[in-house]
Amino acid sequence: MKSKLTLGSRQVRLAAFVALAFVALGIGGCFAGTVPVPIQPGAEQLPAGNLKAREDLAIFQLAMLKKAEDAHFAMHGTFGTVQELMEDGTMNTPLQGGRSYTIDVKVLDGGGRYEALAVPVEYGPTGRRSFYMDETGVIRGADHEGGAPKATDPVVPLPM
């Protein structure tokens, strides 16, 4: 009894041809007109309408600040300014919020507390929500039409 899937059969040759055609099209530049997705885009590379991604970037930078402040506090017993965090190596880049947010850090009570405020550079095109974080690391945010956030704003979860 002969098997239907022999090396000479039409079905095997057709399947091999189709597979080879897909590989050739992919390698040959069939998708050359598409733009590759950047691995870790900064805010300046995001489409103008992508507000969520811009807001997420500000939230992630606040989370990065929390880790740097905790490390600084463990080493020095106080929270630090952005300049101090960079000098002692707990943070290696200044907080920029991409080009979408201004992030301001204030050290309070002789270094016993801090507040970080992230506000859209231009309300609407670069973001709608303003964000607040203190030494607890809880990030809060709301739409203040470009104004400063408040410590009583709703809690904002970290983006997935």
C-alpha positions, 0 to 999 in steps of 0.5 A: 500500500502506497503512502499519499505523502511521498517525496514525489507527491504533488501535495508535498511539493505544493506545501514546500513551494508555498512555504518557500514563497512566504520565506522569499516574500518576507526576506525579499522586502515584501514588507519594506514599506512598513515602519519597524516598531522602536524597541523603547520609544521615547515620547518624541517618537510617539504619534501625536495622538497617542496620549496614553503612551505619553502619560504612561511614560510619565508614570514610569518615570515617577516609578523610576524616581521612587526606586532612586529615592529609596536607594538614596534614603537607604544610603544617606538617611534622607531623600534627595534632589534629582541632582543628588540622585544623579551625583550618587548614582542612584539615578543615571538620567535626569527626569525629562518626562520625554518631551511631553511632561515637566517633572518637578521634585521637591525635597521637604522637611530636611529630606524626610519627605518629597513630592514629585509633580508631573504636568503636561508640557502642553495640555491636550497634545502632550497629555491630559492628566497631571500626576502626583507622587510622594515618598509613599510611592503611590502615584495619583493623577487626574485631569487638571487641564494642565494644572498641578496635581493634588495629593488627593487625586485618585490613585493611578495604577502602573500601566501594563 
